[in-house]
Amino acid sequence: MTENLIYILLFHFATILVDLLVLSALGHMVYQRREPTSMIAWLLAIILLPYIAVPVYFIFRSRKLKAKLKDRLKDTLGEKLKDKSQFMLACRGEVPREDATQIDLILRSNGIAGATLGNTFDFYSDGIKAYGALMDQIRSARHRILISTYVFSSDEVAGDIISALAQKAAQGLDVRVLIDSIGSLPLYLFQRPLRKLRQAGGRVEFYMPLLTRPFQNYINLRNHRKIFLFDDDTVMAGGMNISKEYMGPVPCKGRWIDILFAVKGPAVFHYREIFTQDWNHSSGAELELPEHWPEPAGDTGIQVVPSGPDIPSDALYEALLSGIFSARQRIWIVTPYFVPDKSLLQALIIARHRGVDVRLITPASSNHLIADLGRSSFMRDLVLNDIKVHLYQGGMIHAKAILVDKRGMMMGSANIDQRSLFLNYEAVSFIYSEKTVADCEAWMKQLLSRCQGRMKPAGKWRRMGENLMRIFAPLL
């Protein structure tokens, strides 16, 4: 009898505890003013799987950082450049407001630095050439190498890059590598491959490490940025991580289609600022910004746009919507994952109704089955509205690029999905150059030549699965 009473009391205690947690989660959702679609997804998850969904909700928590943490991560440019002469130096090459594009002005109103002139821009869509260019930059560096990446694998390509970095560190260069602890979980848990670099004097930090600060980290907010800085005057960025899946000295079976681009000129400073902010947050040590900006090196206009929990607004999202609504001839999108929110999807449909050539180029099958299932209903909406969906048959596309008319393009680390647009730390560039746009168009046409333009009809069970995943799209 006593045992039964104990079991009954424990059961009631557990029930009350779960109810309190559910109420706390609901209260937190209302306090955070989450989007209705996100709230519905979480509510459904809590109803179906309360013992799993409630703890997961509190682990994921907010999509924007709290005020105190934002204060620690706030723009270091304003702190470092205090007098007027330094401020004018910082604005070198910036496009005057009267000449700025609509997208540029929207980004500036959100606190993003304006587009700069005087840059060069080259992009590599071949993994061998990208690897060669990256290694050339490492070997030719004279003072500093700063790297931030989401995936840093333990394969032979990563090993060669570590060896090259260790050699430069041994020569006295300032070598720092910032790695996301979830994106590179195997390396985070087993860090022996990094020993050579650390012994040579290189510094390695993991972004929001799980084991050292498990209750202070936002594990749902990952650093998805890819930034490779050399001597503070050259940056390489894009979608490529450090792994043979992305790049390497020789062909690799199943290598993904991706982009790595190189920039010289004033825009490099903005990538340096992003890295500095991320590094100082992760390491607890102060990395200073350079005293001088890179000199103008070309004639390309570039605007560097960070997005993520450390940016108070959704500036990148606003810029994308503005670009779609202002397009007159075309919107061509290359992305591995396509899970837009309602506004972005409707903007694309309205653009098509205005006569704009809207196209989506995406892999026939990505590396995530759930993402494929989650995107399908959105892609079917595009097809129903006469938008061309091109399914690439040559393997996995991991590149992220958007062409708007013939006037501009976007490249970087952000996918066209709700995780990249609203959760992850990302960095993209808006590029204004007729030559670069033409080069990107030629690359996209190569992809189109290997695409199949029809989605398979969905059976009853497939359609139910797609529609169910659409509900959970904000959580993907």
Phi, psi and omega per residue, in radians:
M1 nan -0.745 3.135
T2 -1.100 -0.732 3.134
E3 -1.092 -0.737 3.118
N4 -1.075 -0.716 3.119
L5 -1.090 -0.718 3.119
I6 -1.089 -0.795 3.127
Y7 -1.060 -0.739 3.134
I8 -1.105 -0.755 3.128
L9 -1.116 -0.756 3.105
L10 -1.088 -0.720 3.131
F11 -1.082 -0.812 -3.139
H12 -1.141 -0.668 3.106
F13 -1.093 -0.778 3.121
A14 -1.108 -0.715 3.130
T15 -1.095 -0.782 3.130
I16 -1.112 -0.730 3.140
L17 -1.079 -0.802 3.122
V18 -1.080 -0.755 3.123
D19 -1.049 -0.733 3.121
L20 -1.129 -0.712 3.117
L21 -1.147 -0.713 3.106
V22 -1.072 -0.794 3.115
L23 -1.105 -0.670 3.099
S24 -1.115 -0.743 3.118
A25 -1.095 -0.763 3.122
L26 -1.102 -0.746 3.107
G27 -1.091 -0.694 3.121
H28 -1.130 -0.699 3.107
M29 -1.049 -0.794 -3.135
V30 -1.146 -0.742 -3.138
Y31 -1.096 -0.681 -3.111
Q32 -1.356 -0.140 -3.105
R33 0.930 0.881 3.093
R34 -1.134 2.715 3.084
E35 -1.108 2.555 -3.134
P36 -0.963 -0.699 3.141
T37 -1.105 -0.670 3.108
S38 -1.183 -0.718 3.129
M39 -1.112 -0.728 3.138
I40 -1.092 -0.742 3.137
A41 -1.071 -0.810 -3.140
W42 -1.167 -0.693 3.122
L43 -1.077 -0.750 3.120
L44 -1.115 -0.733 3.107
A45 -1.097 -0.705 -3.140
I46 -1.168 -0.674 3.134
I47 -1.176 -0.745 -3.074
L48 -1.354 -0.701 -3.065
L49 -2.361 1.181 -3.032
P50 -1.083 -0.649 -3.074
Y51 -1.234 -0.332 3.114
I52 -1.778 -0.826 -3.014
A53 -1.142 -0.679 -3.088
V54 -1.145 -0.890 3.077
P55 -1.044 -0.685 3.131
V56 -1.095 -0.699 3.135
Y57 -1.044 -0.767 -3.105
F58 -1.290 -0.426 3.031
I59 -1.232 -0.749 -3.112
F60 -1.271 -0.718 3.092
R61 0.951 -2.442 -2.988
S62 -1.375 2.846 3.043
R63 -1.737 -0.109 3.042
K64 -2.150 2.523 -3.091
L65 -1.248 2.655 3.102
K66 -1.185 2.828 -3.033
A67 -1.007 -0.770 -3.092
K68 -1.089 -0.723 3.141
L69 -1.231 -0.634 3.076
K70 -1.052 -0.700 3.133
D71 -1.036 -0.663 -3.138
R72 -1.274 -0.413 -3.087
L73 -1.793 0.074 -3.012
K74 -1.119 2.861 -3.023
D75 -0.887 1.994 -3.136
T76 -1.297 -0.305 3.140
L77 -1.052 -0.772 -3.134
G78 -1.129 -0.507 -3.129
E79 -1.386 -0.598 -3.036
K80 -1.486 -0.582 -3.045
L81 -1.881 1.529 -2.962
K82 -1.688 -0.686 -3.096
D83 -1.531 2.901 -2.992
K84 -1.093 -0.703 -3.107
S85 -1.104 -0.700 3.102
Q86 -1.166 -0.656 3.132
F87 -1.124 -0.722 3.122
M88 -1.137 -0.621 3.068
L89 -1.086 -0.709 -3.119
A90 -1.151 -0.455 -3.113
C91 -1.565 0.142 -3.107
R92 -0.970 2.239 3.063
G93 1.453 -0.062 -3.093
E94 -1.257 2.392 -3.135
V95 -1.151 2.271 3.082
P96 -1.011 2.566 -3.085
R97 -0.995 -0.635 -3.109
E98 -1.182 -0.327 3.124
D99 -1.825 -0.003 -3.060
A100 -1.291 2.629 3.080
T101 -1.316 2.937 3.112
Q102 -1.072 -0.729 3.122
I103 -1.098 -0.748 3.126
D104 -1.012 -0.781 -3.108
L105 -1.167 -0.672 3.094
I106 -1.079 -0.775 -3.140
L107 -1.140 -0.727 3.116
R108 -1.074 -0.692 -3.135
S109 -1.158 -0.307 3.075
N110 -1.675 0.172 3.085
G111 1.544 0.150 3.111
I112 -1.528 2.441 3.131
A113 -1.066 2.552 -3.112
G114 -1.225 2.906 3.094
A115 -1.117 2.546 3.099
T116 -1.997 2.585 3.049
L117 -1.721 2.944 3.046
G118 1.517 0.450 -3.123
N119 -1.887 2.775 2.912
T120 -1.877 2.659 -3.139
F121 -2.532 2.137 3.063
D122 -2.347 2.405 3.117
F123 -2.193 2.613 -3.107
Y124 -2.044 2.155 3.095
S125 -1.885 0.074 3.112
D126 -1.916 2.203 -3.073
G127 -1.092 -0.560 3.127
I128 -1.213 -0.823 3.137
K129 -1.152 -0.669 3.119
A130 -1.101 -0.771 3.118
Y131 -1.083 -0.767 3.128
G132 -1.073 -0.748 3.134
A133 -1.148 -0.694 3.127
L134 -1.133 -0.794 3.141
M135 -1.153 -0.614 3.087
D136 -1.091 -0.717 3.129
Q137 -1.158 -0.692 3.107
I138 -1.099 -0.821 -3.090
R139 -1.161 -0.563 -3.076
S140 -1.585 -0.101 3.132
A141 -1.077 2.506 -3.076
R142 -2.045 -0.390 -3.041
H143 -2.279 -0.782 -2.980
R144 -2.641 2.473 3.025
I145 -2.299 2.125 -3.139
L146 -2.142 2.195 -3.077
I147 -2.270 2.307 3.005
S148 -2.235 2.243 -3.107
T149 -2.581 2.705 3.124
Y150 -1.474 -0.815 3.127
V151 -1.966 2.155 2.996
F152 -2.231 1.810 -3.022
S153 -1.460 -3.082 3.108
S154 -2.017 0.428 -3.119
D155 -1.499 -3.042 -3.049
E156 -1.191 -0.569 3.099
V157 -1.134 -0.845 3.087
A158 -1.066 -0.651 3.120
G159 -1.091 -0.722 3.109
D160 -1.136 -0.680 3.130
I161 -1.191 -0.703 3.083
I162 -1.067 -0.745 3.126
S163 -1.079 -0.736 3.127
A164 -1.147 -0.692 3.112
L165 -1.179 -0.684 3.115
A166 -1.104 -0.676 3.122
Q167 -1.100 -0.734 3.128
K168 -1.206 -0.650 3.103
A169 -1.109 -0.692 3.124
A170 -1.128 -0.443 3.103
Q171 -1.422 -0.052 3.088
G172 1.796 0.071 3.126
L173 -1.285 2.655 3.050
D174 -1.431 1.821 -3.093
V175 -1.999 2.125 -3.141
R176 -2.331 2.356 -3.124
V177 -2.230 2.210 3.119
L178 -1.991 2.146 -3.019
I179 -2.194 2.394 3.083
D180 -1.287 2.299 -3.014
S181 -1.287 -0.412 3.086
I182 -1.545 -0.774 3.115
G183 -1.063 -0.525 3.127
S184 -2.086 0.825 -3.048
L185 -0.997 -0.768 3.115
P186 -1.021 -0.731 3.141
L187 -1.236 -0.601 3.102
Y188 -1.113 -0.696 -3.114
L189 -1.361 -0.550 -3.121
F190 -2.245 1.587 -2.961
Q191 -1.627 0.232 -3.110
R192 -0.991 -0.664 3.124
P193 -1.035 -0.331 -3.115
L194 -1.561 -0.077 -3.061
R195 -1.029 -0.762 -3.105
K196 -1.032 -0.757 -3.126
L197 -1.167 -0.750 -3.131
R198 -1.168 -0.695 3.128
Q199 -1.134 -0.504 3.136
A200 -1.407 -0.095 3.122
G201 1.893 -0.038 3.093
G202 -1.295 2.660 -3.141
R203 -1.937 2.371 3.129
V204 -2.247 2.267 3.076
E205 -2.251 2.594 3.075
F206 -1.887 2.317 -3.086
Y207 -1.296 2.211 -3.108
M208 0.800 1.109 -3.113
P209 -1.080 2.364 -3.034
L210 -1.252 -0.733 -2.966
L211 -1.404 -0.507 -3.085
T212 -1.518 -0.518 3.125
R213 -2.410 1.057 -3.008
P214 -1.112 -0.498 -3.077
F215 -1.748 -0.026 3.135
Q216 -1.884 -0.092 -3.056
N217 -1.766 2.661 3.057
Y218 -1.789 1.598 -2.968
I219 -1.226 -0.237 3.106
N220 -1.467 -0.206 -3.085
L221 -1.858 1.713 -3.005
R222 -1.807 2.623 3.084
N223 -1.500 1.745 -3.074
H224 -1.681 0.122 -3.087
R225 -1.290 2.554 3.021
K226 -2.164 1.912 -3.070
I227 -2.369 2.197 3.111
F228 -2.188 1.878 -3.057
L229 -1.906 2.419 -3.100
F230 -2.298 2.050 3.078
D231 0.961 0.405 3.089
D232 1.071 0.271 3.101
D233 -2.253 -0.053 3.101
T234 -2.439 2.400 3.076
V235 -2.279 2.499 2.954
M236 -2.083 2.382 -3.073
A237 -2.663 -3.112 3.138
G238 2.378 -2.380 -3.088
G239 -1.955 -0.165 -3.046
M240 -1.330 2.280 2.982
N241 -1.687 3.129 -3.135
I242 -1.649 1.659 -3.108
S243 -2.981 2.668 3.135
K244 -1.149 -0.305 3.064
E245 -1.140 -0.402 -3.070
Y246 -1.863 -0.662 -3.027
M247 -2.696 2.912 3.098
G248 2.934 2.885 -3.079
P249 -1.314 -0.295 -3.115
V250 -2.335 2.823 3.099
P251 -1.035 2.592 -3.123
C252 -2.330 2.248 3.130
K253 -1.101 2.252 3.115
G254 1.399 0.225 3.131
R255 -1.105 2.443 -3.063
W256 -1.367 2.684 3.026
I257 -1.448 2.105 -3.100
D258 -2.652 3.099 -3.070
I259 -2.290 2.412 2.926
L260 -2.258 2.202 3.135
F261 -2.070 2.703 -3.107
A262 -2.071 2.394 -3.116
V263 -2.295 2.399 2.946
K264 -2.215 2.523 3.138
G265 2.175 -3.013 -3.051
P266 -1.016 -0.494 -3.115
A267 -1.095 -0.381 -3.139
V268 -1.051 -0.596 -3.107
F269 -1.033 -0.643 -3.101
H270 -1.224 -0.611 3.019
Y271 -1.172 -0.652 3.109
R272 -1.117 -0.653 3.128
E273 -1.141 -0.733 3.122
I274 -1.092 -0.818 3.139
F275 -1.079 -0.761 -3.116
T276 -1.024 -0.768 -3.140
Q277 -1.100 -0.793 -3.135
D278 -1.155 -0.728 -3.115
W279 -1.137 -0.800 -3.111
N280 -1.115 -0.596 3.088
H281 -1.186 -0.693 -3.050
S282 -1.387 -0.680 -2.994
S283 -1.608 -0.409 -3.051
G284 1.336 0.003 3.118
A285 -1.890 2.741 -3.057
E286 -1.631 2.012 2.974
L287 -1.725 2.103 -3.069
E288 -1.379 2.598 2.977
L289 -1.329 2.630 3.102
P290 -1.151 2.652 -3.115
E291 -1.323 -0.428 -3.081
H292 -2.203 2.537 3.085
W293 -1.415 2.718 3.034
P294 -1.076 2.523 3.128
E295 -1.254 2.655 3.044
P296 -0.968 2.430 -3.060
A297 -2.274 -0.140 -3.099
G298 -2.821 -2.710 -3.076
D299 -2.231 0.348 -3.082
T300 -1.680 2.354 3.043
G301 -1.537 2.266 -3.104
I302 -2.387 2.376 3.022
Q303 -2.106 2.091 -3.115
V304 -1.572 2.222 -3.023
V305 -2.192 1.862 2.978
P306 -1.447 2.625 3.011
S307 -2.503 2.769 3.136
G308 2.515 -2.984 -3.088
P309 -1.105 -0.380 -3.134
D310 -1.525 -0.050 3.086
I311 -1.788 2.105 -3.022
P312 -1.006 -0.640 -3.089
S313 -1.874 3.126 3.050
D314 -1.792 1.148 -3.001
A315 -1.090 -0.779 -3.125
L316 -1.081 -0.760 3.126
Y317 -1.048 -0.770 3.106
E318 -1.077 -0.726 -3.130
A319 -1.128 -0.710 3.114
L320 -1.104 -0.796 3.113
L321 -1.047 -0.752 3.136
S322 -1.092 -0.761 3.127
G323 -1.075 -0.705 3.139
I324 -1.167 -0.766 -3.116
F325 -1.213 -0.464 -3.107
S326 -1.612 -0.143 -3.119
A327 -1.091 2.497 -3.135
R328 -2.081 -0.524 -3.106
Q329 -1.969 -0.824 -3.031
R330 -2.713 2.704 2.936
I331 -2.422 1.868 3.119
W332 -1.917 2.195 -3.063
I333 -2.094 2.272 2.980
V334 -2.026 2.141 -3.140
T335 -2.749 2.522 3.113
P336 -1.348 -0.513 -3.088
Y337 -2.247 2.279 -3.096
F338 -2.196 1.645 3.126
V339 -2.343 1.309 -3.086
P340 -1.370 2.856 2.973
D341 -1.475 3.095 -3.033
K342 -1.073 -0.724 -3.083
S343 -1.136 -0.764 -3.132
L344 -1.159 -0.742 3.102
L345 -1.084 -0.774 -3.123
Q346 -1.164 -0.611 3.108
A347 -1.072 -0.738 3.103
L348 -1.124 -0.721 3.136
I349 -1.144 -0.742 3.111
I350 -1.109 -0.704 3.104
A351 -1.031 -0.751 3.110
R352 -1.116 -0.690 3.113
H353 -1.134 -0.410 3.075
R354 -1.448 -0.040 3.128
G355 1.689 0.144 3.128
V356 -1.331 2.467 3.083
D357 -1.377 1.716 -3.102
V358 -1.808 2.216 -3.127
R359 -2.383 2.484 3.034
L360 -2.072 2.149 3.080
I361 -1.941 2.081 -3.042
T362 -2.607 2.681 -3.120
P363 -1.121 2.518 3.081
A364 -1.015 -0.656 3.047
S365 -2.447 2.215 3.118
S366 -1.580 -2.962 3.137
N367 -1.553 0.070 3.138
H368 -2.270 1.954 -3.135
L369 -1.061 -0.722 -3.131
I370 -1.117 -0.693 3.108
A371 -1.123 -0.681 3.106
D372 -1.106 -0.732 3.124
L373 -1.190 -0.665 -3.120
G374 -1.205 -0.516 -3.084
R375 -1.475 -0.376 -2.926
S376 -1.045 -0.763 -3.107
S377 -1.147 -0.614 3.097
F378 -1.172 -0.710 3.118
M379 -1.150 -0.626 3.092
R380 -1.153 -0.601 3.048
D381 -1.079 -0.704 3.097
L382 -1.082 -0.828 -3.116
V383 -1.054 -0.733 -3.141
L384 -1.094 -0.383 3.141
N385 -1.856 0.448 3.024
D386 1.140 0.470 3.041
I387 -1.673 2.305 -3.068
K388 -1.339 2.148 3.048
V389 -1.908 1.977 -3.082
H390 -1.803 2.058 -3.116
L391 -1.694 1.959 -3.079
Y392 -1.262 2.255 -3.057
Q393 -1.723 -0.019 -3.031
G394 -1.654 0.275 3.138
G395 2.091 -2.800 -3.066
M396 -1.448 2.217 2.963
I397 -1.703 2.158 3.088
H398 -1.986 -0.034 -3.112
A399 -1.260 2.671 3.102
K400 -2.286 2.034 -3.118
A401 -2.716 2.568 3.092
I402 -2.377 2.274 3.011
L403 -1.833 2.296 3.056
V404 -2.098 1.966 -3.080
D405 0.924 -2.428 3.074
K406 -2.049 0.311 -3.015
R407 -1.843 -0.341 -3.082
G408 -2.913 2.946 -3.125
M409 -2.676 2.861 3.086
M410 -2.235 2.336 3.029
M411 -2.401 2.631 3.089
G412 2.844 -2.563 -3.037
S413 -1.769 -0.132 -2.996
A414 -1.517 2.200 2.993
N415 -1.413 2.890 3.056
I416 -1.608 1.204 3.055
D417 -2.519 2.915 -3.020
Q418 -1.247 -0.431 3.085
R419 -1.167 -0.845 -3.134
S420 -1.180 -0.691 -3.037
L421 -1.369 -0.441 -3.014
F422 -2.204 -0.212 -3.044
L423 -2.121 -0.936 -3.007
N424 -1.250 2.706 2.874
Y425 -1.339 2.119 -3.103
E426 -2.284 2.904 3.031
A427 -2.582 2.196 3.117
V428 -2.282 2.923 3.045
S429 -2.188 2.346 2.930
F430 -1.668 2.159 -3.026
I431 -2.003 2.294 -3.141
Y432 -2.055 1.700 -3.109
S433 -2.874 2.133 -3.118
E434 -1.069 -0.694 -3.133
K435 -1.138 -0.794 -3.130
T436 -1.126 -0.698 3.094
V437 -1.090 -0.729 3.120
A438 -1.123 -0.710 3.108
D439 -1.118 -0.715 3.134
C440 -1.180 -0.658 3.096
E441 -1.083 -0.753 3.121
A442 -1.083 -0.694 3.110
W443 -1.139 -0.743 3.123
M444 -1.124 -0.630 3.113
K445 -1.147 -0.566 3.042
Q446 -1.109 -0.729 3.083
L447 -1.105 -0.726 -3.108
L448 -1.075 -0.534 -3.129
S449 -1.186 -0.266 3.130
R450 -2.012 0.443 -3.122
C451 -1.890 2.660 3.010
Q452 -1.999 2.308 -2.909
G453 -1.676 0.181 -3.093
R454 -2.145 2.302 3.021
M455 -1.469 2.518 3.096
K456 -1.195 2.413 3.086
P457 -1.028 2.520 -3.115
A458 -1.592 2.253 3.014
G459 -1.287 3.120 -3.066
K460 -1.056 -0.827 -3.087
W461 -1.250 -0.656 3.094
R462 -1.096 -0.779 -3.127
R463 -1.104 -0.694 3.104
M464 -1.095 -0.722 3.116
G465 -1.124 -0.745 3.134
E466 -1.095 -0.784 -3.112
N467 -1.191 -0.594 3.080
L468 -1.160 -0.762 3.124
M469 -1.153 -0.475 3.099
R470 -1.107 -0.631 3.093
I471 -1.087 -0.683 -3.090
F472 -1.567 0.143 -3.098
A473 -0.937 -0.700 3.131
P474 -1.108 -0.284 -3.111
L475 -1.688 -0.151 -3.057
L476 -1.243 nan nan
